Structures are given as C-alpha cells and as structure tokens.
Amino acid sequence: MVRRGTGMGGTGMTENRLATVLDRKVPFNDLSIQWQQIAVDVRQDFEMIFEQSAFCLGPFVERFEADIAQYLGVRHAIGVNSGTSALHLAALAKGIGPGDEVIVPAHSFIATLWGVLYAGATPVFCDVEPTTGNLDVAAAERCVTAATKAIIPVHLYGQSANMKAVMELAQRFGLAVIEDAAQAIGATWQQRYLGSIGDLGCFSFYPGKNLGAAGEAGLIVTNDDDVAKQVRSLRNHGQSERYVHQIVGYNCRMDGLQGAVLRRKLPRLAAWTASRRKLAERYRQKLLETPLVLPSVQYGEHVWHLFVVRTPERDRLRAALAERRIETGLHYPIALHKQPCLNHLPSAKLSFPSAEAWAAECLSLPLFTGMTEDQVDYVADAIRALC
C-alpha cells in the first residue's frame, strides 16, 4: 500500500537530500544508448543503401533475414514492415478467414488479434494465468469449437507461454499455432527459441523492443517451405514474379534501412539480454519484502522485455513515482474484451477475471539496455519508501 501524506514515505529525508533525489530522473527507456553502440556501422550502411537505392527489401534485408534465421534456428525468416503485419500475414498463410475462430488471450496488446480480424475471422478470448499473464491453456481448451482454426499464444513480457500444453492442445484438436513473440526475441522454451515452435512465429521490432528497429519492422519465421513462399508473396503485393500477381497481396515489405539497423543490433542481443536479466534479478531481490506481486518465471528463459509488478494501489504508486521523476508504463490497462471496438465479438460479453485483474493492477518499471544498477536501486528504494 502506498503511504499517504508522508513525503518520501516518511523516511525523514533532509531538504538537501530530497532536492538531490528529485534532481534525478529514471526514464522508462533510453534508446540512445543502443544507438551509440551501432552508430558508426549504421551510418556506413545507410551511405551504401542510398548509393545503391536499396530501400525496399534488397540486400540489407536479405542479410538480416539470413542472420536471424540462423540465430533462431529456423529455415525461413521473412522481414515485414511491422509485428502487426506479421500476425496478419501469418493468419492468411494458414488459410484463416471468414467463419473461422482463433483463440487469443484476453490480456495482451491489441495487435495480437488485429490480424485475425483483418483476415475476416473471429477472435475468441480466453483468460490468462494469474501468475504470468500468459494464456491459460485449460481456459483455452474450453473455448474450442468446431469452428476453431488456430490459437495464438502470446509470450508476454518476454516469457514463454506454456508451450508444452499449447502444442498438446493444438495437436489434439488440429489447430494451427501462431506464436506472438513480439516481446520475446531470444527467449527459449526447452532450449528452443520462441517463435520456432509453432507453425509460424511473429516478431515485432518496434523501437522499444529488446531488438528494435529505427521505426517500424517485423518478422515471420517458419520451417514450412510452402508457408514461407506464401508469406513472401503476400508481403509483396501477391507477386510470384515481377508484375505477376497470383494472389491478393499487401505492401508489407521491410525497408532496407531497418534491415541494416537490425543486422547491426542482432550480434549485440545476447549481451543486452544478459544485462536485462541481471537488472531484473536485482529488482527482484530489492523488492522481495514489499507488498508488490513480483514477476513469476514459470516457463523457459525470460528475456525481460518488461518488468511488470502488480498492486491494487497501482495508480497511487505510479503517481508517487512520477513525482520522483521515475517513469513507468502500463501493459496493459484495459483487457481486450473491454475495448470499445471489440464489443461486437461474442466472447467480449464474457468475464475474464484474471485478465481484468492484470489490467487493474499491472505496473511496468523501467528496464532497458544500458540501465545502471544505480538506477535500479533508486527505483527500488523509492518503491520501498512508498510501500
């Protein structure tokens, strides 16, 4: 519980100490730190891109696709213009369309289900686990009908969904599995990288992600040659060859500039992830004796895209941290079935208690590449003083 009317939590700080503390600021993210590590190489790449006019797809995207396919251990990696487009094209590549139902968790970013809607299918919400916020497979099984075509497990905050149970469920009912790994690049389940386990894996390289572009970009991965061929055509106006359009396609190509940035960042991802894990563990140790519900690692190797705590006093705590110049985030404050644009869906009329609790209580603390232990300590000390 956040203490009221006690200044800095009633700790008896002197005016000088309080002024020193309030002079500090901890941002939610600071992408300039990554840029400093890649700037020289990327500027050289950008010169070449402009000299070669390699703006849409092209050699820089192809090199990134080859590198990340090798990194993830998949046969095909197909660069697109966003994680949202990745989910859309993945649904189309699996033949999902009108009359089909696709099971999605009720606690996620809304892009998880945009692709289902864009394809003309119906998202069906299921509740999430109280401990992880990831899809509750037992709840998902209760949603299966004769119309169910696929399931989209989201690897929320950087931790794997229960993929053993997801894959067993999919096999039992003949469902396609489209992994939403937008927040989980580099995370593993049973020594396999997330995104490589289901029929297709979808990634977002939105700038704030663990592996972020200099704008919008995304990726689809698969080990199915036919699916890969379909996705490559779909992303490029449905072309099988230049100006021959076999299917209705889309303009979802990755820019050469984004391919260059991502290729320069990829070799640094392992070190960046190791740093995030150390910082997350420091948070956990510092906050153990607070009343906050701390993140629970249940499945695989977490990559800590977000460090999300829970408290019924979320809004008060967030406001108090903001007063101390500590930026926080909300991921996500409205459960999907409560979104106004989705109230026409049949399952939106149902209740999903765990998803609703996550939406009411979640608070994302600062965690980013280049964050210092001193910054973590400052955030944790402020929370301990306030709780």
FENGI-V817195 format. One record per backbone hydrogen bond with DSSP energy under -1.0 kcal/mol. CO is the residue of the C=O (numbers start at 0). NH is the residue of the N-H. E is the energy in kcal/mol with one decimal. If there is no record, write none. Layout:
# FENGI-V817195
<<CO NH E> <CO NH E>>
This chain:
# FENGI-V817195
<<5 9 -3.4> <6 8 -1.6> <13 17 -2.7> <14 18 -2.4> <15 19 -2.1> <16 20 -2.4> <17 21 -2.5> <20 23 -1.4> <25 326 -2.6> <27 366 -1.0> <29 32 -1.1> <30 34 -1.7> <31 35 -1.9> <34 38 -1.9> <37 41 -2.7> <38 42 -2.5> <39 43 -1.5> <40 44 -2.1> <41 45 -2.9> <42 46 -1.9> <43 47 -1.8> <44 48 -2.6> <45 49 -2.3> <46 50 -2.2> <47 51 -2.6> <48 52 -1.1> <48 53 -1.8> <52 54 -1.2> <54 255 -3.7> <57 61 -2.3> <58 62 -2.3> <59 63 -1.7> <60 64 -2.9> <61 65 -2.3> <62 66 -2.4> <63 67 -2.9> <64 68 -1.9> <65 69 -1.8> <66 70 -2.2> <67 71 -2.4> <68 72 -1.2> <68 73 -2.2> <75 221 -1.8> <77 219 -2.0> <79 217 -2.3> <81 85 -1.7> <82 86 -2.0> <83 87 -2.0> <84 88 -3.0> <85 89 -2.1> <86 90 -1.8> <87 91 -2.0> <88 92 -2.7> <89 93 -1.3> <90 95 -2.3> <91 94 -2.0> <96 99 -2.1> <99 121 -2.7> <100 148 -3.4> <100 149 -1.2> <101 123 -2.9> <102 151 -2.6> <103 125 -1.6> <105 335 -2.6> <108 111 -1.9> <109 112 -1.6> <112 116 -2.1> <113 117 -3.3> <114 118 -1.7> <115 120 -2.1> <116 119 -1.7> <121 101 -2.3> <123 103 -2.5> <125 105 -2.3> <126 135 -2.1> <128 132 -1.9> <133 128 -3.5> <135 139 -2.3> <136 140 -2.4> <137 141 -1.2> <139 142 -1.5> <140 143 -1.1> <144 147 -1.3> <146 100 -2.3> <148 175 -2.2> <149 102 -2.2> <150 177 -2.0> <152 179 -2.6> <153 155 -1.6> <154 157 -1.2> <155 158 -1.7> <156 304 -1.3> <156 305 -1.8> <157 302 -1.9> <160 162 -2.2> <161 165 -2.3> <162 166 -2.7> <163 167 -1.8> <164 168 -2.4> <165 169 -2.6> <166 170 -2.3> <167 171 -2.2> <168 172 -1.8> <169 173 -1.0> <169 174 -2.3> <175 150 -2.3> <176 198 -1.6> <176 199 -1.6> <178 180 -1.1> <178 201 -2.6> <179 154 -2.4> <180 183 -1.8> <183 186 -2.1> <186 193 -2.8> <187 300 -1.5> <188 191 -1.4> <191 188 -2.6> <192 195 -1.9> <199 178 -2.7> <200 220 -2.4> <201 180 -2.2> <202 218 -1.9> <204 212 -3.6> <205 208 -2.8> <216 204 -3.0> <217 79 -2.5> <218 202 -2.7> <219 77 -3.1> <220 200 -2.3> <221 75 -1.8> <223 227 -2.4> <224 228 -2.2> <225 229 -2.1> <226 230 -2.6> <227 231 -2.6> <228 232 -1.7> <229 233 -2.7> <230 234 -2.4> <232 237 -2.3> <233 249 -2.7> <234 251 -2.6> <235 238 -1.4> <237 245 -1.4> <237 246 -1.2> <240 243 -2.8> <243 239 -2.5> <249 236 -3.0> <249 251 -1.0> <251 80 -1.0> <253 56 -2.7> <254 258 -2.1> <255 259 -2.1> <256 260 -2.0> <257 261 -2.7> <258 262 -2.1> <259 263 -1.7> <260 264 -1.7> <261 265 -2.3> <264 267 -1.8> <265 268 -1.5> <267 271 -2.3> <268 272 -2.9> <269 273 -2.3> <270 274 -2.0> <271 275 -2.0> <272 276 -2.3> <273 277 -1.9> <274 278 -2.3> <275 279 -2.7> <276 280 -2.2> <277 281 -1.9> <278 282 -2.4> <279 283 -2.4> <280 284 -2.4> <281 285 -2.4> <282 286 -2.1> <286 289 -1.8> <292 309 -1.7> <306 364 -2.7> <308 362 -2.3> <309 292 -2.7> <310 313 -1.4> <312 316 -2.8> <313 317 -2.8> <314 318 -2.1> <315 319 -2.4> <316 320 -2.4> <317 321 -2.3> <318 322 -1.8> <320 325 -2.4> <321 324 -2.0> <324 25 -2.4> <328 363 -2.9> <334 337 -2.0> <335 338 -1.6> <338 341 -1.9> <339 342 -1.2> <341 344 -1.9> <344 347 -1.1> <345 348 -1.3> <346 349 -1.5> <351 355 -2.4> <352 356 -2.1> <353 357 -2.5> <354 358 -2.2> <355 359 -1.7> <356 360 -1.7> <357 361 -2.3> <360 310 -1.6> <362 308 -2.8> <363 328 -2.1> <367 370 -2.2> <371 375 -1.9> <372 376 -2.7> <373 377 -2.2> <374 378 -2.2> <375 379 -3.0> <376 380 -3.0> <377 381 -2.0> <378 382 -2.2> <379 383 -2.6> <380 384 -2.1> <381 385 -1.4> <382 386 -1.8> <385 2 -2.7>>
